[in-house]
């Protein structure tokens, strides 16, 4: 499975499986971004190419990486024992260049991000963030290792913000959701079923599934995408932005403001690391 540099339709690296024809597209210098995943001849990942080509705009598409927080903080303020720091929505990982190399097992790539003088200004910890992204038959597997290279305990949350293509926002349903959710638009508890009825007009909600997977079914396309969950990377955010024919099906380790509330905050001691695993399985009936 070679890594090939491509110029069209935008500069990127391509990693492919010759046997299946499945492939990944990656732009490591744009936040370690997975910009495409083709499985079984289907382009699974949504990317607004016009917006992506304008560096002045935020990306709408691909797999943005959320670290060291998920969501935002009041006034972008992160209070820590070391002092108060300014940290923007979803952290800084999605805005920085990453390093990339092919994996020794020839099944994928490794993307890595380390602290910089700039990150230390907003998050006073030395860290290594390493993501191994592998193609499997009909699936995409992502294993993330977070290592604390500081001399103090390091709190964080981690998430992925993947965008997936839909035929349309109508006629899509999601299986494996619990009855209750948190509506991010109001930051209040809500009925999941009622929120999902509004999918075509725009939703932003977080659920805490009790099932091991959440399944997105696009009946018109004859496809299904299953997000397979593994603790502690097992919260799920669903987000739509009409009229875009896409949905974000996002694994998070903790809810918004977890570093303030302590709700599912992960804290690593000096020299400690932890691993977070997720898997997306794609099937098509035609």
N, C-alpha and C positions, 0 to 999 in steps of 0.2 A: 504494500500500500504506500505509494510514494507521496511525498509532500511536493507540490508543484506551485510555483508562483505564477499567478494569472494577472493579466491587465484588464480584462473585460469580464463582466460589465462595470467593474470597479477594481482597483488593485486589491488583491487578496491572495491568501494561500489556500490551496485545495488539497484535501486529504481524501483519498478514495479507496474503495474496496473493489478491485477488478472483478472478483467473482460475482458480486451482487449488483455492482453499479452504484451502490450507495456512496454518498460523499458528504464531506463537511466543507464549509467555507469559513475561513477565519481571518480576522484582521487584528493581530495582537497589539498593534500600536494604538488602536482605538478601544482601550479598556479591556483587552483580552477577549474581544467580541467574537462569538460564533455568529456569523451573519447568515449562514444557510445550512440546512440539513435536507438532503434528498434521500428518501427511502422508498424502495419499490417503484421508482419512477415518479413519485409525488414530491413536490416541493413543500415540505412540511412547515418551514419557518417563514414567517411574514417579515418583509423588509421594505420600508418606504425608501426607495433608492434615491429619489430626488432630495429628500430631506437628509439622507445619509451623506450625500455628496456635498452638502453645505456645512462646513465645519462650525459655522456660527450657530447652528441649531442642534438641539439634543436629538439623540437617535430615537427613532420609532421603529423598532424591529430587532431581530436577532435575539441574543441571550445576554442582556446587560447583567453585570455582576454587582451585587449589593453588599458592600463591606466598608467600614466596620459597623454600620447600622442598617436596619431596614426601615423604610419610611423616613419621616422627618422628626425633628425635635422642636419644641416651642422656641421661636426666635433663633433657630439653628444653634442653640446653646447646649453644650455638653459639660455639665459640672462633674469634675473628678477630684480626687484627693490632691492631684497635682495642680489644680486650678481650673478655671473656666476656659473652654475651648469652643471655637466656632466650627461647626461641622454641618455641611449642607445635606439636602435630601438624599437618602440612600448612600451617603458616604462618598468616598473619592475613587474607589477601585474602577468604576466604569468610565472614568475620565483620564486615566493614566496609561502610558504604554507598558505592555507586559513583554516578557521574554517567552519564546516558544521553541520547542524542539520535538522531534518525533520520538515516540516511546520505543523502548528496546523490543517490546513484544510485537511491534509493527501493526498495532490495532488502533493507534490514535496518536494524540499529541499531549504534551505537557505544557501548560501555561503557568508562568510564575510572576508574582509581584512582590517586591520587597519595599520596606519603608524608604523614604527619601527625606531630605531636609524639609521639603514642603509638607509631606504628610505629618511629620513630627510637630509641625506648627498647629495642626488641628486635631491630632490624635497622638499623644506623647508616648508611643510604644514602638519598639522595633519588632518587626514581624516578618514572617515568610508565609505567603499565601500561594499554594500550589494546587492547580486543578489538572487532573488527568481525565481527558475526554476521549472515550473509546466508542468506535462503531461496533455493534454486535448485530446479528441477524434481526432485522426489523426493530432495532432499538439503538438508543443513544445512552451511554452510561457515563456519569460524571462523578468522580471521587475527588473531594476537596480536602486538603490538609491545611490547617491553620496552626502555625507555630509561634509561640511567644519567645522572642529573642531579647526581651527586656529583663531588667532586674526587679520588676514589680509585676503584681498580678494584672492581667490584661483582660478587660471585659469586651465582648463584641456580640454582634448578631451577624448572620450571613444569609443571603438569599440570592436566588436567580429570578430574572424578570423576563422569561421567554415569551415571544410573540408567535402565535400559530395561525396559519391561514385557515379561513373558513370559506365555504361557498357563499354564505351570507350570514347575517346575525339572526335571521329567522330560522326556525326549525332545528336549532342546535339544542342538545340537552347534555347535562352532566350527571354522571352516576357516582355514588359513593359519598355524597355530601351529608353532613349531619343536619338535623332540623334547625339548628340555630347558628347564627353568624354574627360577626361584627361589621356593621356598615361603616366603611371608612369615610363615607361622605358626611356622616353625622356623628361618627365615633360613638354610636349607640348600638346595643343589641338589636337584632332584627330576625325575622323569619327568613330562612334561606330560600324556601320555595317562593315567597313573595318577591324577594330580591331577584331570583332567577327569571321571574316573569318579566322583569325590566331589562333583561340582558341586551335587547336590541336598542334600548334607549340610553344605555350606559350604566354600568355597575362598577363598584369597587368594594369588595368585601373580603373578609378573612374568615376561614373556617378552621376548626380543629377536628379533622376527620378521626373517626374511630376505626374505619376500615384501613386496609393496608395500601389502597390505591384509590385514585380519583380518575374517572374515565370520561373523556370528552368525545361525544358522538356527533358526527356531521352526516346525517342521513342522506342528504342530497348528494354528497360526494362519495358515499359508501365507505367512509373512513372512521377510524376510532383511534384516539390517542390516550394512552393510559400513563398517568404519572404515578410511579410506584415509590412509596414513601418508606423512609427508614429513620427511626428516632436517633438524634433529636431534630432531624431535618424534615419535620413532618407536619408543619402548618402549611396551609394552602391559601393563596390569594388569587381571586378571579377578578379580572379587570377588562372592560371593553371601552372603546372610544369611537362611537359612531361618527361618521358613516364607514369607518374602516372595517373591512370584512376580516376581522381577526379577533382573537381572544388571548389574553395573557393568563396562563395557568402556571402559577409561581410557587415553588417550594421555598419556605422561609424557616429559619431556626427559631425565631422569636417574633412577637408582634411589634408593632410600632412602639417606640419609646421604651423598649425592653431594658435599655441601659439605665433608665430612670426608675422604672417601676420594679425592676428585678424579675419580672414575669418571663421566665425561660431565658434569662440572661446567661450566656456562657462566659465563664471566667477561667482563664488559663494561668497557672502559676509559672514563674520564670523557668524557661527551658522546656515547658510542657507543650504538647501538641494534641490536637484532636482531629478526627476525620468525620466528614459529612458525605453521605452517599445519596444519590438519586438516580432514577432510571426512567426514561421515556420509551414506551413501547408503542409502535405504530402498526396498524393493520388496515388493509384495504380489501374490500370485497369485489372491487372492479377497477 
